[in-house]
Every structure is written in C-alpha cells, then in structure tokens.
Amino acid sequence: MKLRIRGSAIRLRLTKPEVDALRSNGSVEEATLFPDGAMLRYALVIGPKGGSALTAAFGKDGILITVPEDRAAAWCDSDEVGIAGEDGPTKILVEKDWACVQPRSDEEPSEMFDRPR
C-alpha cells in the first residue's frame, strides 16, 4: 500500500493483493521504519455497516483510515477506481494502484490494476 500526504490530503493506493486482503480480513496495514528505530504505521480498515463517510485519525499508533463497510464492498468488487471523502479538514482518497507507464524494479506488474484505456 502506498501512502501519499500532501498538505491536508491523504491518498492510499492498493494493489490487487491488498484489495483482496481488505475484502477478506477487513484491514490492510503498512509500516515505514526509520534509522532511529521509529516507525510510522498506516492502515486502512473497514468500519461498521451503515456508516457513510471515510474517516481519518492520527495517534500514537499512526494513521488510521476507515471506510464504511458498504462502500468498501462495492469498491473492492467493481471497476471503480477510488473512494473519496473528507473528514473535517482532511481530504481522503483510497485508490486502486495502476501499473506504471515506466515499470519500477520494486513493483510486481501482475499485482497492479490495468490502466484504463
């Protein structure tokens, strides 16, 4: 899962296996380890049924993005590219990760979603 933060906007991009994990486990998590041993964790979780908004939280455990169950299920099982929302001043975008035009050595192309034509 890729994390991009720009100002008050957070974007998560998920590969096919990560979308599958979200669907089956209800969450997907990553962590970035820093040289001093500090770690930044970020996770996407499926929230309770009936919720309608994406939410964002930051605390000692890192960044937590919650997507309502109904929206997550519809997104995981469709060609829909992303789910967008706002939580107060924070803009949130959760997207399927497309294969790059220029392949990257640290990415497996078969795990990426096909770019739309």
Secondary structure as GFF3:
##gff-version 3
##sequence-region A 1 117
A	DSSP	beta_strand	2	6	.	.	.	ID=ss1
A	DSSP	beta_strand	9	14	.	.	.	ID=ss2
A	DSSP	alpha_helix	16	25	.	.	.	ID=ss3
A	DSSP	beta_strand	27	33	.	.	.	ID=ss4
A	DSSP	beta_strand	39	46	.	.	.	ID=ss5
A	DSSP	beta_strand	55	59	.	.	.	ID=ss6
A	DSSP	beta_strand	62	67	.	.	.	ID=ss7
A	DSSP	alpha_helix	69	76	.	.	.	ID=ss8
A	DSSP	beta_strand	82	87	.	.	.	ID=ss9
A	DSSP	beta_strand	90	96	.	.	.	ID=ss10
A	DSSP	three_ten_helix	109	111	.	.	.	ID=ss11
###
